């Protein structure tokens, strides 16, 4: 099978959908039934180890024009069997069988959590899922929301869970020490990793930490690039007078994440909405106990291997953090549970199930 992937997301700094795309392509290239994977992109993408993977750059630098005007002809000229849109974006013409991945519908159900620019970009979701022969949902929670959003498309939806990269394992002490030095980290800390934007609920995490900071030995480390309305988070830290206990370390490269997770006493991910919530699994795979939200996909991913809290309540988040931060035995318990849970989610399984979907639409 010759597979095409609309991979323009890989020309940007890696975040959730980019990690999904790169990981799925890498795992798909290992499958015997996949002859070639052609990545179509508006910019340069990282190289892949497999010789099966090659990249074709569009002439246009505008993604919308490239996908709608150039891609249909490129698919035909390259003899592509199936097109996958991992970032919910497909050409609306052409006869190539296509699958699209829907990671979440937060912009549709919670528009106030997103910038106008992001909401406008989501305008392409509806025609893309209409055009798609198969819709891949990364969780049952997302599949249920697609059925609510467009009931007539429910029959095209298949659930395929994300995997967690094999590099996410408990890091050796030498790597942990290097990360501490690189980012100037304290000996003990609670960690958040994610884009600084309203949906990630970082402001309420800061408020929760302020409630317990005198009762726990850890500081709060916030890792992630600046997103929409990030200034409110910094303002909260100043207003609460906790600048000496909270550190912002910015965007952390992928290669540094396993050691960063492994360095933390607790990982907290109190997001208001996630289609999957990959950082929860990444932290578990590194042996870090997790506090996360009891909403959307997080309970589906975490199971009973994390402390679930009400993300709308700073008090609930604070209580979950306090329990893990103060109790060594409880942390060890959730560490063991999380390590076992993370092993259930692999990119190899994701690739095999996704290939089955491709076969069903060819």
C-alpha positions as CSV (number, residue, x, y, z in Angstrom):
1,X,0.0,0.0,0.0
2,X,1.2,3.5,-0.9
3,X,0.1,5.9,1.8
4,X,0.0,9.7,1.7
5,X,-0.1,11.9,4.8
6,X,-0.9,15.6,4.8
7,X,2.0,16.4,7.1
8,X,2.3,20.2,7.1
9,X,1.9,20.0,10.9
10,X,5.4,18.5,11.1
11,X,6.8,21.8,9.7
12,X,6.0,23.5,13.0
13,X,7.4,22.9,16.5
14,X,6.2,19.6,17.8
15,X,3.0,19.6,19.9
16,X,0.1,17.2,20.3
17,X,-1.0,16.6,16.7
18,X,2.6,16.8,15.5
19,X,3.7,14.1,18.0
20,X,0.7,12.0,16.8
21,X,1.7,12.4,13.2
22,X,5.4,11.7,13.6
23,X,4.8,8.7,15.8
24,X,2.1,7.2,13.6
25,X,4.2,7.6,10.5
26,X,7.3,6.0,12.2
27,X,5.2,3.0,13.4
28,X,3.4,2.6,10.1
29,X,6.7,2.5,8.2
30,X,7.6,-0.7,10.1
31,X,4.6,-2.6,8.8
32,X,5.3,-5.0,5.9
33,X,2.1,-4.1,4.1
34,X,3.1,-0.5,3.8
35,X,5.2,0.0,0.7
36,X,5.8,3.7,0.8
37,X,4.6,6.8,2.9
38,X,4.7,10.1,1.1
39,X,4.5,13.2,3.3
40,X,3.0,16.3,1.7
41,X,3.9,19.5,3.5
42,X,4.2,23.3,3.1
43,X,7.6,23.3,4.7
44,X,10.5,21.1,5.7
45,X,9.8,18.2,8.0
46,X,12.2,16.2,10.2
47,X,13.8,13.2,8.5
48,X,12.5,9.7,9.3
49,X,14.8,6.7,9.8
50,X,12.8,4.5,7.4
51,X,13.7,4.6,3.7
52,X,10.0,4.0,3.0
53,X,9.2,7.6,4.0
54,X,9.8,10.5,1.6
55,X,8.6,14.2,1.6
56,X,7.1,16.3,-1.2
57,X,6.8,20.0,-0.6
58,X,3.9,22.0,-2.1
59,X,4.7,24.9,-4.3
60,X,2.3,27.1,-2.4
61,X,3.3,28.4,1.0
62,X,-0.4,28.7,2.0
63,X,-1.7,25.5,3.4
64,X,-5.3,25.9,2.4
65,X,-4.4,26.5,-1.3
66,X,-1.8,23.8,-1.3
67,X,-4.2,21.1,0.0
68,X,-7.2,22.1,-2.1
69,X,-5.5,23.0,-5.3
70,X,-2.2,21.0,-5.5
71,X,-2.8,17.9,-3.4
72,X,-5.4,16.1,-5.5
73,X,-3.1,16.1,-8.5
74,X,-0.1,15.1,-6.5
75,X,-2.0,12.1,-5.1
76,X,-2.9,10.9,-8.6
77,X,0.6,11.5,-10.0
78,X,2.2,9.6,-7.1
79,X,-0.1,6.6,-7.4
80,X,-1.4,6.9,-3.8
81,X,-3.8,4.3,-2.5
82,X,-5.0,6.1,0.7
83,X,-4.7,9.7,2.0
84,X,-4.6,10.3,5.8
85,X,-5.3,13.8,7.2
86,X,-3.9,13.6,10.8
87,X,-4.8,17.2,11.4
88,X,-8.5,17.0,10.3
89,X,-7.8,18.6,6.9
90,X,-8.5,17.0,3.5
91,X,-8.9,18.1,-0.1
92,X,-12.5,18.3,-1.0
93,X,-12.1,17.0,-4.5
94,X,-10.4,14.0,-6.0
95,X,-11.1,10.3,-5.8
96,X,-8.4,9.0,-3.5
97,X,-9.8,7.1,-0.5
98,X,-9.2,9.2,2.6
99,X,-9.2,8.9,6.4
100,X,-9.1,11.9,8.8
101,X,-8.2,11.9,12.5
102,X,-10.3,14.0,14.8
103,X,-8.3,14.7,18.0
104,X,-11.0,16.7,19.8
105,X,-14.0,19.0,19.2
106,X,-13.1,21.6,21.9
107,X,-13.4,24.5,19.5
108,X,-17.0,23.3,18.6
109,X,-18.2,22.6,22.1
110,X,-16.1,25.1,24.1
111,X,-15.4,28.0,21.7
112,X,-14.5,30.4,24.6
113,X,-11.4,28.3,25.3
114,X,-9.9,29.2,21.9
115,X,-8.7,32.2,20.0
116,X,-10.6,33.5,17.0
117,X,-7.8,32.4,14.7
118,X,-8.1,28.8,16.0
119,X,-11.9,28.8,15.7
120,X,-11.6,30.0,12.1
121,X,-9.2,27.2,11.3
122,X,-11.7,24.7,12.5
123,X,-14.1,25.7,9.7
124,X,-12.4,23.1,7.6
125,X,-13.3,20.3,10.0
126,X,-16.9,19.9,8.9
127,X,-16.2,19.5,5.1
128,X,-13.2,17.3,5.8
129,X,-15.2,14.8,7.9
130,X,-17.9,14.9,5.3
131,X,-15.4,14.1,2.6
132,X,-13.6,11.4,4.6
133,X,-14.3,7.7,4.0
134,X,-13.3,7.0,7.6
135,X,-13.1,9.2,10.7
136,X,-10.5,8.1,13.3
137,X,-11.3,9.3,16.8
138,X,-8.4,9.1,19.3
139,X,-10.7,8.2,22.2
140,X,-14.3,7.0,22.8
141,X,-15.0,10.4,24.4
142,X,-14.1,12.0,21.1
143,X,-16.1,9.5,19.1
144,X,-19.2,10.2,21.2
145,X,-18.7,13.9,20.6
146,X,-18.4,13.4,16.8
147,X,-21.7,11.5,17.0
148,X,-23.3,14.5,18.8
149,X,-21.7,17.1,16.4
150,X,-22.7,15.3,13.2
151,X,-24.9,12.2,13.9
152,X,-25.1,11.3,10.3
153,X,-21.3,10.6,10.2
154,X,-21.3,8.3,13.3
155,X,-21.2,5.2,11.1
156,X,-17.8,6.3,9.7
157,X,-16.2,6.7,13.1
158,X,-13.6,4.3,14.5
159,X,-11.8,4.6,17.8
160,X,-8.0,4.1,17.7
161,X,-6.1,5.2,20.9
162,X,-2.8,7.0,20.6
163,X,0.3,5.3,21.8
164,X,3.2,6.6,23.9
165,X,6.6,6.9,22.4
166,X,9.1,4.2,23.5
167,X,11.5,6.8,24.6
168,X,9.2,7.7,27.5
169,X,10.7,5.5,30.2
170,X,12.1,6.3,33.7
171,X,15.3,8.2,33.0
172,X,18.6,7.2,34.7
173,X,19.9,9.5,37.4
174,X,22.6,10.9,35.1
175,X,20.0,12.2,32.6
176,X,17.9,13.6,35.5
177,X,20.8,15.5,36.8
178,X,21.6,16.9,33.4
179,X,18.0,18.2,33.1
180,X,18.1,19.7,36.5
181,X,21.2,21.7,35.5
182,X,19.9,22.6,32.1
183,X,16.7,24.2,33.4
184,X,17.8,25.1,36.9
185,X,15.3,22.8,38.5
186,X,14.8,22.4,42.2
187,X,15.3,19.0,43.9
188,X,11.6,18.4,44.3
189,X,8.7,19.7,42.2
190,X,5.3,19.3,40.8
191,X,5.2,19.5,37.0
192,X,2.8,20.7,34.3
193,X,3.6,20.3,30.6
194,X,1.4,21.9,27.9
195,X,0.7,25.0,26.0
196,X,-0.1,28.0,28.2
197,X,-3.7,28.6,27.1
198,X,-7.1,28.7,28.9
199,X,-8.1,25.2,28.0
200,X,-5.2,23.7,29.8
201,X,-6.4,25.3,33.0
202,X,-3.0,26.4,34.2
203,X,-4.3,29.4,36.0
204,X,-6.4,27.2,38.3
205,X,-3.5,25.0,38.8
206,X,-1.5,28.0,40.0
207,X,-4.4,28.9,42.4
208,X,-4.5,25.3,43.7
209,X,-0.8,25.3,44.3
210,X,-1.0,28.6,46.2
211,X,-3.3,26.9,48.6
212,X,-0.9,24.1,49.5
213,X,2.6,25.6,48.9
214,X,3.3,26.0,52.6
215,X,2.2,22.4,53.3
216,X,4.3,20.6,50.6
217,X,8.0,20.5,50.0
218,X,7.7,20.8,46.2
219,X,7.8,23.9,44.0
220,X,5.7,24.2,40.8
221,X,7.4,23.9,37.4
222,X,5.3,25.0,34.4
223,X,6.7,23.8,31.0
224,X,5.2,24.9,27.7
225,X,5.1,27.5,25.0
226,X,3.0,30.6,25.3
227,X,-0.4,30.2,23.8
228,X,-3.6,32.3,23.8
229,X,-4.1,34.6,26.9
230,X,-1.0,33.3,28.6
231,X,-0.5,36.6,30.3
232,X,-3.3,35.8,32.7
233,X,-1.2,32.9,34.1
234,X,1.8,35.1,34.8
235,X,-0.5,37.7,36.4
236,X,-2.0,35.1,38.8
237,X,1.4,34.1,40.0
238,X,2.3,37.7,40.7
239,X,-1.1,38.5,42.4
240,X,-0.9,35.4,44.6
241,X,2.7,36.4,45.6
242,X,4.1,33.0,44.8
243,X,6.9,34.0,42.4
244,X,9.5,32.3,44.6
245,X,7.6,28.9,44.3
246,X,6.7,28.8,40.6
247,X,9.1,28.5,37.7
248,X,8.2,28.9,34.0
249,X,10.8,27.1,31.8
250,X,9.1,27.6,28.4
251,X,8.9,25.1,25.6
252,X,10.8,21.9,26.3
253,X,12.2,19.9,23.3
254,X,10.8,16.4,22.8
255,X,14.2,14.8,23.6
256,X,14.2,16.4,27.0
257,X,10.7,15.4,28.1
258,X,11.4,11.9,29.4
259,X,14.0,13.1,31.8
260,X,11.9,16.1,32.8
261,X,8.9,13.9,33.6
262,X,11.2,11.5,35.5
263,X,12.6,14.4,37.6
264,X,9.2,15.4,39.0
265,X,7.5,14.1,42.2
266,X,4.1,14.6,40.7
267,X,2.7,15.5,37.3
268,X,-0.5,17.6,37.2
269,X,-2.6,17.9,34.1
270,X,-5.9,19.6,35.1
271,X,-7.1,20.4,31.5
272,X,-10.7,21.4,31.0
273,X,-11.0,19.3,27.9
274,X,-8.8,16.8,26.0
275,X,-9.5,14.6,23.0
276,X,-6.9,12.1,24.4
277,X,-4.4,13.8,26.9
278,X,-1.1,12.3,25.8
279,X,1.0,14.0,28.5
280,X,-0.9,11.9,31.1
281,X,0.5,8.7,29.5
282,X,3.9,10.1,28.9
283,X,4.2,11.0,32.6
284,X,3.0,7.5,33.6
285,X,5.5,5.8,31.3
286,X,8.2,7.7,33.0
287,X,7.1,6.5,36.4
288,X,5.7,9.9,37.6
289,X,2.4,9.8,39.6
290,X,-0.4,11.8,37.9
291,X,-3.2,14.1,39.0
292,X,-5.6,14.8,36.2
293,X,-9.1,15.9,35.4
294,X,-12.2,13.8,35.8
295,X,-13.6,15.1,32.5
296,X,-13.7,14.2,28.8
297,X,-11.0,11.6,27.8
298,X,-8.8,11.8,30.8
299,X,-10.6,9.1,32.9
300,X,-10.6,6.9,29.8
301,X,-6.9,7.2,29.4
302,X,-5.8,7.2,33.0
303,X,-8.2,4.5,34.3
304,X,-7.7,4.0,38.0
305,X,-4.0,4.8,37.7
306,X,-4.2,8.5,38.5
307,X,-5.9,10.8,41.0
308,X,-8.8,12.3,39.3
309,X,-9.9,15.8,40.3
310,X,-12.6,18.4,39.4
311,X,-10.8,20.8,37.1
312,X,-13.3,23.6,37.8
313,X,-12.3,23.5,41.5
314,X,-9.0,24.8,42.7
315,X,-9.8,23.2,46.0
316,X,-10.2,19.7,44.3
317,X,-6.9,20.1,42.4
318,X,-5.2,21.3,45.6
319,X,-6.4,18.2,47.5
320,X,-5.2,15.8,44.8
321,X,-1.8,17.5,44.7
322,X,-1.5,17.5,48.5
323,X,-2.3,13.8,48.8
324,X,0.4,12.8,46.3
325,X,3.0,15.4,47.4
326,X,2.8,14.5,51.0
327,X,2.5,10.7,50.8
328,X,5.6,8.7,49.6
329,X,3.8,5.4,49.7
330,X,0.9,6.7,47.7
331,X,3.2,8.1,45.1
332,X,4.9,4.7,44.8
333,X,1.5,3.0,44.4
334,X,0.5,5.3,41.6
335,X,3.9,5.1,40.0
336,X,3.6,1.3,39.7
337,X,0.0,1.6,38.4
338,X,0.9,4.2,35.9
339,X,3.8,2.3,34.5
340,X,1.6,-0.8,33.9
341,X,-1.1,1.4,32.4
342,X,1.2,3.1,29.9
343,X,2.3,-0.2,28.5
344,X,-1.2,-0.8,27.2
345,X,-0.8,2.1,24.7
346,X,1.7,1.6,21.9
347,X,2.2,3.3,18.5
348,X,2.6,-0.2,17.0
349,X,-1.0,-1.1,18.1
350,X,-2.2,2.3,16.8
351,X,-0.5,1.8,13.4
352,X,-1.9,-1.8,13.0
353,X,-5.5,-0.6,13.8
354,X,-5.1,2.4,11.5
355,X,-3.9,0.2,8.7
356,X,-7.0,-2.0,9.1
357,X,-9.1,1.1,8.6
358,X,-7.1,2.0,5.4
359,X,-7.8,-1.5,4.1
360,X,-11.5,-1.1,4.8
361,X,-11.8,2.0,2.6
362,X,-9.6,1.0,-0.4
